[in-house]
Amino acid sequence: MDKQDVAAYILGRYAGLVAVEAWGEQSFFYNPDKALPRGVYFATVKDKDGDNDQASRLGRDGVFRFNFGISNASYKKVLGQRPARPVAGGVVSTGHDFSQFNTLLPHPVYAWMSWVCVVNPDGAMMQQLTPLLDESYALVVEKYTKRIKK
């Protein structure tokens, strides 16, 4: 799979998502009614290293990282305890090789918020991620609903 395949997969599976290109990544927000300025973050596909995010070594040809948030309970189940928030410009301390392909990993910067990632996922990995993505989608729908009722 390439980054366009990942984008097509999630846009085809989850209704109400809006894709936005910004900050060297494609971001996917849940915003079905456009009631919020951007919506609620669902996932990102990043293909460039940033000043504060180089652990996945995205500068390699054809390399991208798919990122999304899950519940605290699911994070603990699949990856163990969430790490502490890193210092500004730092990477979470988990001992993982964040440049490893096709493996569910803590997000190198946002794992403390229960975000996970996969560098260059293949089709089988995307299928394995589906239960976590379904959970993530339910979480963003809930957040969106709460925000628009304020």
C-alpha positions in Angstrom: 0.0 0.0 0.0 1.0 3.6 -0.5 -0.2 6.7 1.3 -3.0 7.2 -1.3 -4.2 3.6 -0.7 -4.4 4.3 3.1 -6.3 7.5 2.5 -8.7 5.7 0.2 -9.2 2.9 2.7 -10.2 5.2 5.6 -12.2 7.6 3.5 -14.1 4.7 2.0 -14.8 3.1 5.3 -15.6 6.0 7.6 -18.3 8.5 6.8 -18.0 12.2 7.6 -14.3 12.5 7.2 -12.7 15.5 5.6 -9.1 15.3 4.3 -6.9 18.4 4.8 -3.3 18.8 3.5 -1.3 20.8 6.1 2.0 20.7 7.9 3.6 18.1 5.6 0.9 15.6 6.2 -2.6 14.6 5.1 -5.0 15.0 8.1 -8.4 13.4 8.4 -10.9 15.1 10.5 -14.4 14.0 11.4 -16.6 16.9 10.5 -19.7 15.6 8.7 -21.8 18.8 9.1 -18.9 21.2 8.9 -20.1 22.5 12.2 -16.5 22.9 13.5 -13.7 24.9 11.9 -11.8 21.7 11.1 -13.5 18.9 13.0 -12.0 16.3 15.3 -8.7 14.7 14.4 -9.2 11.1 13.3 -5.9 10.1 11.6 -2.9 11.5 9.7 -0.7 10.2 6.9 2.7 11.9 7.2 5.5 11.5 4.7 8.0 14.2 5.8 10.1 14.5 8.9 9.3 17.6 11.0 11.6 19.6 13.2 10.2 17.8 16.3 9.4 14.5 14.6 12.2 12.6 12.9 12.2 9.3 14.7 10.4 7.4 11.9 13.0 8.6 9.3 10.3 9.6 6.8 12.9 11.1 4.4 13.5 7.7 2.9 12.0 7.2 -0.6 8.4 6.0 -0.4 8.2 6.0 3.4 5.2 7.3 5.2 3.6 6.9 8.6 -0.1 6.3 9.3 -1.2 7.7 12.7 -4.4 7.6 14.8 -5.6 7.7 18.4 -7.2 4.9 20.4 -8.6 4.6 23.9 -6.3 4.4 26.9 -7.5 0.9 27.6 -6.8 -0.3 24.0 -3.4 1.4 24.1 -2.5 -0.5 27.3 -3.8 -3.8 25.8 -1.7 -3.5 22.5 1.4 -1.6 23.6 1.5 -1.5 27.4 1.6 1.6 29.6 1.5 4.9 27.9 4.8 6.8 28.1 5.2 10.1 29.7 4.9 13.2 27.6 8.3 14.0 26.0 10.1 17.3 26.5 9.3 19.8 23.8 11.0 18.6 20.6 11.6 15.2 22.0 10.4 11.6 21.4 8.6 9.4 23.8 10.9 7.0 25.7 9.6 3.5 24.9 12.6 1.7 23.5 10.9 1.2 20.1 12.5 1.6 16.7 10.0 4.1 15.3 11.4 3.6 11.7 10.3 -0.1 11.6 7.9 -1.0 8.8 4.5 -2.6 9.0 4.4 -2.8 12.8 2.0 -1.2 15.2 4.0 1.2 17.3 3.5 4.0 19.8 3.4 7.4 18.0 6.9 8.8 18.6 5.6 12.1 19.8 1.9 11.6 20.8 1.9 8.2 22.4 1.3 9.8 25.8 -2.1 10.8 24.3 -2.8 7.2 23.2 -1.8 7.7 19.6 -0.3 4.9 17.6 1.3 4.5 14.2 2.5 2.2 11.5 5.2 3.0 9.0 4.3 1.8 5.6 1.4 -0.5 6.5 0.5 -3.2 4.0 -3.0 -4.4 3.2 -2.9 -7.2 5.9 -1.8 -4.7 8.5 -4.7 -2.3 7.6 -7.1 -5.2 8.1 -5.5 -6.0 11.5 -5.9 -2.3 12.4 -9.6 -2.2 11.6 -10.9 -3.0 15.1 -8.7 -0.2 16.5 -9.7 2.2 13.7 -13.4 1.4 14.3 -12.8 2.3 18.0 -11.0 5.4 17.0 -13.8 6.5 14.8 -16.4 5.9 17.5 -14.3 8.1 19.8 -14.1 11.0 17.4 -17.8 10.8 16.6 -18.4 11.1 20.4 -16.0 14.0 20.7 -17.6 15.8 17.8 -21.1 15.3 19.2 -20.0 16.8 22.5 -18.3 19.8 20.9 -21.3 20.8 18.7 -23.7 20.5 21.6 -21.8 23.1 23.7 
